Amino acid sequence: MKKLTLYECSHARVRSDSIYCDAGLPLSPGTVAGSLGIKRLARGEPLAIRICQGCRYFDRMGPPLLPEERGWLNGIGAHLKS
């Protein structure tokens, strides 16, 4: 079964240097705010977060991004920066 990712969910948001869920779910239980660092997004990591799997708030906004379309560091997704 294909995992759900933050790239697909319309509740995923970026603020400053973190990724959070606007439905209020903690993406990273180890942090006070429950957010993830933006470096994972910048590196183009899959972002298939455990809490998102089977989430009742998951709202697909489109198909998963291809790995070559993710991130902007180390040339990954570099063609999408401009």
Residue pairs with C-beta under 8 A, 6 or more apart in sequence:
2 64
3 46
3 48
3 52
3 53
4 48
4 52
4 53
4 55
4 58
4 60
5 46
5 47
5 48
5 49
5 52
5 64
5 65
6 12
6 19
6 27
6 41
6 47
6 49
6 52
7 47
7 64
7 65
7 70
8 60
8 61
8 62
8 63
8 64
8 65
9 21
9 52
9 55
9 58
9 59
9 60
9 61
10 59
10 60
10 61
11 21
11 22
11 23
11 25
11 57
11 58
11 59
12 19
12 20
12 21
12 22
13 19
13 20
13 21
13 22
14 20
14 38
14 41
15 35
16 38
17 37
17 38
18 33
18 35
18 36
18 37
18 38
19 27
19 35
19 36
19 37
19 38
19 40
19 41
19 47
20 27
20 33
20 34
20 35
20 36
21 27
21 34
21 57
23 55
23 57
25 34
25 51
25 52
25 55
25 57
26 34
26 51
27 34
27 35
27 36
27 49
27 51
27 52
28 34
28 35
28 36
29 51
36 47
36 49
40 47
41 47
41 70
41 71
42 71
42 72
42 73
43 71
43 73
43 74
43 76
44 67
44 70
44 71
44 72
44 73
44 76
44 77
45 70
45 71
52 58
67 76
68 76
68 77
69 77
69 80
70 76
70 77
71 77
72 78
72 80
72 81
